[in-house]
Amino acid sequence: MQGFRQRLQRAVSCISSAVIVSGTVEARGAGDVGYFGLSENPLWLPGTDGLGLSLDLTYRIQQLADTRRSWTVSESSYYYALLDRSEHEVLAYHWHPHVEGVSYPHLHISPGAVRGDVVERAGLSEQANALRADLTTAHLPTGPAALESVLWLAIAQLGAAPLRSDWRRLLPAPD
């Protein structure tokens, strides 16, 4: 488990001194034993205009086949969200295989993706949804998303300022 947690901590260290925290969780899916989150939630990304990261990752520990002493830790669900200043979701990557009908990894494009000044100019309230209704409820298939990929996106495409010069090595561009 320590190696798994260290991998997540190295990734987070590219944009913050926040710490990966862990805890136990009531099983959401078969075999879930714990979760990882952030010591700062949301974690405000440096260099952005109020973009934050929220993280909730559950894991399970399983014994490797044909061994008595070898165990592995693996993700069993995740929720990575990029939030605006008001803590509204902009983008959210989910994978929750225990939820019937949406057990595949997916992306949500949320109302926070529309700038607040645009909503205001349109005469809408902050709670208004300026996106297409079908888009805001869609579960857009993505394939598995790693925390490293979400952080790469934040730095390479959304303007977050990396704190480490070696961030490209730790957060390689998605294939």
C-alpha positions, 0 to 999 in steps of 0.5 A: 500500500505504501508504494501506491500512496507514494505514487499518488503523493509524487504526482500531487507534489508536482502542483502542491505541498498537500498530503495524500491522506488515507482512511477506512471506508465502508465497502462501496464495492466488493473488497474495498478497504480504504480511501485516499484523499487530499489534506486540502480539499479542494486543492487550489491549483497555483497559476490558475484563475481559481481552479481546484482539484478534489480527489476521492479514490478507494482501493482494495488489497488482494492476494496475488494468485498462487502466492501466500505472501504477495499482495497488491493494492489497486484502485477500486473507484475514483472521483477526480474533479476540477472545480471553479472558485465557487467549488462547482464542478467543471470536469469530473472523472469518475469510475465507480464499478459498483454503480449499475448502469455507469460502471465504466470510467467516464467524464462529466462536463459540468455547469462550472465549465461555463464562466460565471461572467457569461452566465451573469451577462445572460441574466442567469443565476449562479445555479443556472445551467448554461450547458445542454441538458443532455450533456450535463447528465451524460457519462462520457466514456473515457477509459481509465483515468489516472490522477497523473493524467488529470494533473498533466491536463491541469498543468499542460492545458489549463495553466496550473503552475508546476512546483517541480521542474521534473513534472513532465517525467512524473506526469507523462502526457497521456497516450 
